[in-house]
Amino acid sequence: AVVPSADQVAAEKAVSGLQPAFGRGETIALKDGLTVTIQLVKNPGGFTHAMRLLELKNYDVVGMAINDDYADGRDVSWLWDVDFAALENSNKTILCGGTRGNDMAVRLKYDMVKNNGVELGLAEFVNAVNDAAGKAPGKTAIIYCTYTAMLKIRAEYKKYSKDVYEVAV
């Protein structure tokens, strides 16, 4: 059987041009030069895998916004099955938010991860992430969030950037 050869350059170009679905690795450029990546997390395996993004890019701020609305699942005990050791002894600013932001902060404590603050309201959380990153161009933040937190965070970032497009949910 003859196996066709692949055009590696064309394949890399095609893949690099793909845009992630909203909230799933979506990067938002703010007017002041800050870029924020929003990463949806729904379960221990997905959250643990998403933490590997910290190996690929040196984010200045790491946010974790956890809600427990019906669409997220009311039980957040799954957070105890996520390995946060990669953030131990980190020099990053780490912030927690959402209705279960305090639960997230407690979970981080058990992996010896220093938490720099909790903002339960997501508008306040977004402001805290932006402030922690500073106004210097080139600063980066990543926000790991549950589904309803992601929708509210995206709505907040519409105030700061034209990159956030409307989605019908």
C-alpha positions as MATLAB code, in Angstrom:
seq = 'AVVPSADQVAAEKAVSGLQPAFGRGETIALKDGLTVTIQLVKNPGGFTHAMRLLELKNYDVVGMAINDDYADGRDVSWLWDVDFAALENSNKTILCGGTRGNDMAVRLKYDMVKNNGVELGLAEFVNAVNDAAGKAPGKTAIIYCTYTAMLKIRAEYKKYSKDVYEVAV';
ca = [
       0.000    0.000    0.000;
       1.214    3.485   -0.805;
       1.030    6.011    2.007;
       0.679    9.599    0.811;
       3.184   12.060    2.211;
       2.005   14.996    4.271;
       2.974   18.601    3.711;
       4.317   19.419    7.200;
       4.601   23.167    6.525;
       1.032   23.401    5.239;
      -0.260   21.370    8.178;
       1.546   23.585   10.736;
       0.238   26.720    9.030;
      -3.338   25.394    9.052;
      -3.219   24.354   12.703;
      -1.571   27.585   13.868;
      -4.398   29.579   12.286;
      -7.124   27.848   14.272;
      -8.964   29.933   16.839;
     -10.036   28.232   20.069;
     -13.720   28.044   20.937;
     -14.855   30.698   23.383;
     -13.436   30.200   26.860;
     -11.308   27.238   25.837;
      -7.873   28.772   25.591;
      -9.285   31.999   24.209;
      -6.819   34.894   24.442;
      -8.097   38.433   24.899;
      -5.880   41.450   24.256;
      -6.698   44.416   26.472;
      -6.149   48.040   25.489;
      -3.343   48.496   28.040;
      -1.231   45.654   26.618;
      -2.299   42.899   29.011;
      -3.336   39.605   27.414;
      -5.681   37.285   29.289;
      -6.228   33.624   28.442;
      -9.520   32.108   29.581;
      -9.452   28.351   30.121;
     -12.616   26.414   30.927;
     -12.223   23.647   33.528;
     -14.963   21.146   34.326;
     -13.374   18.126   35.979;
     -10.136   16.950   37.619;
      -8.609   15.466   34.483;
      -9.336   18.532   32.390;
      -8.104   20.939   35.068;
      -4.913   18.944   35.627;
      -4.248   18.867   31.880;
      -5.027   22.599   31.552;
      -2.437   23.313   34.265;
       0.167   22.189   31.707;
      -0.408   25.520   29.950;
       1.749   26.980   32.738;
       4.675   24.994   31.309;
       4.227   26.539   27.858;
       3.985   30.196   28.804;
       5.158   32.230   31.773;
       1.957   33.903   32.972;
       2.341   36.764   35.445;
      -1.046   36.138   37.075;
      -2.991   32.899   37.532;
      -6.672   33.247   38.364;
      -9.055   30.490   39.365;
     -12.761   31.330   39.284;
     -14.992   28.558   40.549;
     -18.797   28.773   40.550;
     -21.228   26.097   41.663;
     -24.303   27.041   39.684;
     -26.446   24.269   38.230;
     -24.555   24.272   34.901;
     -21.224   23.920   36.750;
     -22.323   21.180   39.108;
     -23.113   21.947   42.719;
     -20.433   19.662   44.189;
     -16.914   21.101   43.933;
     -15.194   18.243   45.759;
     -13.604   17.328   42.413;
     -11.119   20.155   43.034;
      -9.392   17.869   45.558;
      -8.462   15.517   42.702;
      -6.534   18.234   40.808;
      -2.769   18.435   41.277;
      -1.740   22.053   41.914;
       1.823   21.236   42.982;
       3.155   22.952   39.841;
       2.230   26.252   41.516;
       4.034   25.458   44.783;
       6.793   28.027   45.445;
       5.593   29.965   42.415;
       6.475   33.615   41.938;
       3.193   34.167   40.124;
       0.337   36.160   41.599;
      -2.462   33.671   42.257;
      -6.025   34.883   42.771;
      -9.242   33.009   43.465;
     -12.772   34.074   42.659;
     -16.344   33.030   42.049;
     -18.996   31.750   44.410;
     -16.612   29.007   45.556;
     -13.465   31.139   45.540;
     -12.872   30.460   49.233;
     -13.074   26.705   48.611;
     -10.497   27.080   45.837;
      -8.204   29.043   48.168;
      -8.449   26.317   50.823;
      -7.710   23.646   48.213;
      -4.572   25.510   47.097;
      -3.413   25.800   50.698;
      -3.283   22.005   50.962;
      -0.893   21.863   47.989;
       1.241   24.571   49.658;
       0.279   27.134   47.013;
       0.307   30.756   48.174;
      -2.950   32.507   47.336;
      -2.742   36.290   46.930;
      -6.436   37.026   47.403;
     -10.062   36.030   46.961;
     -12.772   38.067   45.242;
     -16.142   36.314   45.235;
     -17.733   38.779   42.819;
     -16.498   38.163   39.291;
     -16.384   41.864   38.330;
     -14.112   42.427   41.340;
     -12.144   39.299   40.463;
     -11.506   40.544   36.902;
     -10.394   43.912   38.293;
      -8.057   42.155   40.740;
      -6.504   40.060   37.936;
      -6.016   43.142   35.775;
      -4.545   45.164   38.653;
      -2.217   42.329   39.680;
      -0.862   42.062   36.144;
      -0.262   45.794   35.978;
      -0.535   48.114   33.041;
       2.750   47.249   31.332;
       2.537   45.878   27.778;
       3.512   42.240   27.524;
       1.984   41.228   30.860;
      -0.045   38.027   30.770;
      -2.715   36.363   32.862;
      -4.557   33.075   32.661;
      -7.918   32.435   34.282;
      -9.066   28.883   34.888;
     -12.824   28.924   35.354;
     -15.958   26.846   35.521;
     -18.655   27.321   32.889;
     -20.866   30.015   34.444;
     -17.828   31.870   35.770;
     -16.363   31.824   32.251;
     -19.512   33.367   30.773;
     -19.528   36.158   33.374;
     -15.785   36.785   33.042;
     -16.086   37.057   29.252;
     -18.932   39.552   29.732;
     -16.683   41.604   32.037;
     -13.836   41.573   29.543;
     -16.149   43.001   26.870;
     -15.662   46.282   28.752;
     -11.896   46.120   28.162;
     -11.489   44.625   24.703;
     -13.038   44.263   21.263;
     -11.633   40.696   21.127;
     -14.581   39.268   23.066;
     -17.209   38.172   20.589;
     -20.864   37.473   21.349;
     -21.963   33.867   21.806;
     -25.489   32.525   22.021;
     -25.881   30.121   24.935;
];
